[in-house]
Amino acid sequence: MNNTLFEQQWQQLKSFILAKWNKLTEDDLRQIGGRYDQFIAKLQEKYGYTREQAEDQVRDWKPNVTADYNRDTVKKESSRPSWLPWALLAAGLLLLWAYWGNREEPTTTAPTTTQTTQTSPATDDAAATQNLRDALAGSGDITSSNIQIEVRNGVATIRGTIPTATQKDKVTSIASRVPNVAKVNNLLEVTP
């Protein structure tokens, strides 16, 4: 496996790495963070390999990522509550009903012109910031009082402190699903 493929498939490879190199821990994987050079250095440290030996081990390693990744994806998708799509549909219909029910009919018969408005990036960023705050508050187990959020040009930068690494990962996961957030820079510090 080459380093580019390694870095692209990092999320899928983590469980395979722990199975193949059982001296590595979850903390080691967090430190590696998908960086090939860090992984090679960690193999050298834990197994006493030379750099060449570590690179040979990784280069010759061929995990079946796609089959297991697809199985995990299907599992995750099937674990969604069955009522969720219906609830989202109902919410959308309710919004449409509220919009059309509150529309006033024009009082004049003059021709109307259609005017399109585009939202500015600053408006999108402000909406994304608020949506991210709401999503974190709605998650239940993340306290956002020690978290500062800034969204600029679609990049969410999150700073502050959080009690656990699991919560830090969850913040990244939540932020990546917020509309108008293209990238997440999670700079939270874990302080138990």
C-alpha positions in Angstrom: 0.0 0.0 0.0 1.5 3.4 -1.0 1.4 6.4 1.2 -1.2 8.3 -0.9 -3.7 5.5 -0.7 -2.9 5.1 3.0 -3.8 8.7 3.7 -6.9 8.7 1.6 -8.3 5.5 3.2 -7.2 6.3 6.8 -10.7 6.1 8.3 -11.3 2.7 6.8 -7.9 1.3 7.6 -7.8 2.0 11.4 -9.5 -1.3 12.4 -7.3 -3.3 10.0 -4.2 -1.6 11.4 -5.1 -2.5 15.0 -5.7 -6.1 13.9 -2.3 -6.4 12.0 -0.1 -4.4 14.4 -1.7 -5.2 17.8 1.0 -3.2 19.8 -0.6 0.0 18.5 -3.4 1.5 20.5 -6.3 3.8 19.8 -4.3 6.7 21.2 -1.5 5.9 18.8 -4.0 6.0 15.9 -5.2 9.4 17.1 -1.6 10.7 17.2 -1.0 9.3 13.7 -4.1 11.0 12.4 -3.8 9.5 8.9 -0.3 10.7 8.3 1.8 8.1 6.6 5.2 9.3 8.0 3.7 9.3 11.6 2.5 5.8 11.1 6.0 4.6 9.9 7.6 6.3 12.9 5.1 4.7 15.3 5.9 1.2 13.8 9.6 1.9 14.3 8.9 2.9 17.9 6.6 0.0 18.9 8.2 -2.8 16.9 11.8 -1.7 16.7 11.8 -1.7 12.8 14.1 0.3 10.7 12.4 2.8 8.5 12.9 0.5 5.5 11.5 -2.5 7.4 8.4 -0.5 8.4 7.8 0.8 4.9 8.2 -2.7 3.5 5.6 -4.0 6.0 3.1 -1.3 4.9 3.9 -1.6 1.2 3.4 -5.4 1.2 0.2 -5.1 3.3 -3.1 -5.5 1.3 -6.2 -5.2 3.5 -9.6 -5.8 1.9 -10.8 -2.3 2.8 -13.6 -1.9 0.2 -15.5 -5.1 1.2 -15.5 -4.3 4.9 -16.0 -0.6 4.4 -19.2 -1.3 2.3 -20.4 -3.8 4.9 -19.9 -1.2 7.7 -21.6 1.5 5.6 -24.6 -0.7 5.1 -24.7 -1.5 8.8 -24.5 2.2 9.7 -27.3 3.1 7.2 -29.5 0.3 8.5 -29.1 1.5 12.1 -30.9 4.7 11.4 -34.3 4.9 13.1 -37.0 3.9 10.6 -39.1 6.9 11.6 -36.4 9.5 10.7 -37.2 9.8 6.9 -40.9 10.2 7.7 -40.2 12.9 10.3 -38.0 14.8 7.9 -40.7 14.6 5.2 -43.3 15.8 7.6 -41.1 18.7 8.7 -40.6 19.7 5.1 -44.3 19.5 4.3 -45.1 21.6 7.4 -42.7 24.3 6.3 -44.2 24.4 2.8 -47.7 24.6 4.3 -46.7 27.4 6.6 -45.1 29.3 3.7 -48.0 28.9 1.3 -50.6 29.5 4.1 -49.0 32.8 5.1 -48.6 34.2 1.6 -50.6 37.3 0.7 -52.1 37.6 -2.7 -50.9 40.7 -4.6 -53.4 43.6 -4.5 -52.6 45.0 -7.9 -52.8 43.5 -11.3 -49.6 45.1 -12.5 -47.0 42.7 -14.0 -44.6 41.4 -11.5 -40.9 41.0 -12.0 -38.9 38.1 -10.5 -36.0 39.2 -8.6 -33.4 36.7 -7.5 -31.3 37.3 -4.5 -28.1 35.5 -3.7 -26.8 35.0 -0.2 -23.4 36.4 0.4 -20.7 34.1 1.8 -20.8 36.1 5.1 -24.6 35.2 5.4 -23.9 31.6 4.6 -21.1 31.6 7.2 -23.3 33.2 9.8 -26.0 30.6 9.2 -23.5 27.8 9.3 -22.1 29.0 12.6 -25.6 29.2 14.1 -26.5 25.8 12.6 -23.3 24.3 14.1 -24.0 25.8 17.5 -27.6 24.4 17.4 -26.3 20.9 16.3 -23.8 20.8 19.1 -26.4 21.9 21.7 -28.8 19.3 20.3 -26.3 16.5 20.6 -27.0 16.1 24.3 -23.6 15.1 25.6 -21.4 18.0 24.4 -21.2 21.1 26.5 -20.6 24.0 24.1 -19.9 26.6 26.8 -16.1 26.2 26.4 -16.2 26.0 22.6 -15.7 28.9 20.2 -16.9 28.5 16.6 -16.0 30.5 13.6 -17.0 29.7 10.0 -15.3 31.7 7.3 -15.7 30.8 3.6 -17.1 27.4 4.5 -14.3 26.5 6.8 -15.4 25.8 10.4 -12.7 26.5 13.0 -13.5 25.1 16.4 -11.5 26.1 19.5 -11.7 25.6 23.2 -11.6 22.7 25.6 -13.5 19.4 25.8 -13.3 16.6 28.4 -12.7 13.6 26.1 -11.2 12.7 22.8 -14.4 10.9 21.9 -16.4 14.1 22.3 -13.7 15.9 20.2 -14.2 13.4 17.4 -18.0 13.7 17.7 -17.7 17.5 17.4 -15.8 17.0 14.1 -18.4 14.5 12.9 -21.3 16.9 13.7 -19.6 19.9 12.1 -18.9 18.0 8.9 -22.6 17.4 8.4 -23.7 21.1 8.8 -24.8 22.7 5.5 -22.3 25.3 4.1 -19.4 23.8 6.0 -16.9 22.4 3.5 -14.0 21.8 5.9 -13.6 21.4 9.7 -10.5 22.5 11.6 -11.0 21.0 15.1 -8.5 22.7 17.4 -10.2 21.6 20.6 -7.9 20.6 23.4 -8.9 17.6 25.5 -8.7 18.5 29.2 -10.4 15.9 31.4 
